[in-house]
């Protein structure tokens, strides 16, 4: 079998066989296929796409290209969630303790953030002392004891996807639904999850800007999961404006903790409860979504979720001071208000530009090797539909570098769009696909 032939077939829009896909993935993983041929194949996929069966075969081949987590020592149905990436999306930090408190085991392996969307591991890494790396046995033992653990992905997990993603990143082939779907689901399958809840973001701050593309991606991932014997549910959620009020790693951790105490923003609480409910159903701790919502809400209101959060953080070495408003998280040296110039309604708050402003402050990375500043970010005080008076605070920038602050300020101001009339708010949860 020759790689040139596989490239040629995909270039001409033909369907690749399972054997051809498995040959391709083996060559990506072991380095026998050179980067230039992988790049040519990825570009052919970008233009020609892949059939459902091809996409599923690609995901499964990548999932088994390296280490596969064995979670059989953990009792119960193991569940996981994945977000396709959004601005201010810290739902995982809220959802995991709520689901664990309901008795559903969550063995969470996450990656670091890239671009304007934050990574879950980066958020947890902003907690002083928190260990984002654990060996297999420690990871499993923690899930058995506390029903939850969060660790960074092993270097041996899905090696084919790691190499393919790095090539896609520099060849303008990131935005391909078959390649996105197979990348996401290969990691979830290799991580050992039996039930998977997907939060597919739609809008300006998401990778999928349109409903049609987001729906297509959700369906592709569901098909892969079911083909691998997993139960999968997908939510399409609005990402035209940031989720919650905090953007930036430590700021988002603080907001997640506030939410677990019942003091968080309503949109973050709403989406977190819905994701938790779907996970509880897949974990077979509720017979219906209505019962699961009640369980998730009870975990929040009773403080069980908050208590579980503290136990998870302590188990992984995290040191927080719960008596302080900042919880002992890193704080930026400079805090600057952005104020409104006149009386108006916020017609639109562009999630992409807010995310870019936070990235300019140092909260995100352009390449996976870049260093981020956990303390910096943005607090939003006014969002779409809010009435503001002249002099009202729109946002508070947390910065450590005056030069970065100046650049981020300009981008953040451009993110706000005003009108004389209140804008109609779009629903946060657009659709559930199950």
Buried (B, 14 or more C-beta within 10 A) or exposed (E): EEBEEBBBBBBEEEEBBBEBBBBBBBBBBEEEBEBEBBBBBBBBBBEBBBEBBBBBBBBBBBBBBBBBBEBEEBEBBBBBBBBBBBBBBBBBBBBBBBBBBBBBBBBBBBBBBBBBBBBBBBBBBBBBEBBBEBEEEBBBBBBBEBBBBBBBBBEEBBBBBBBBBBBBBEBEBBEBBBBBBBBBBBBBBBBBBBBBBBBBBBBBBBBBBEEEBBBBBBBBBBBBBEBBEBBBBBBBBBBBBBBBBBBBBBBBBBBBBBBBBEEBBEBBBBBBBBBBBBBBBBBBBBEEBEBBBBBBBBBBEEEBBBBBBBBBBBBBEBEBEEEEEEBBBBBBEBEBEBEBEEEBBBBBBBBBBBBBBBBBBBBBBEEBEEEBBBBBBBBBBBBBBBEBEEEBBBBBBBBBBEEBBEBBBEBBBEBBBBEEEEBEEEEBBBBBBE
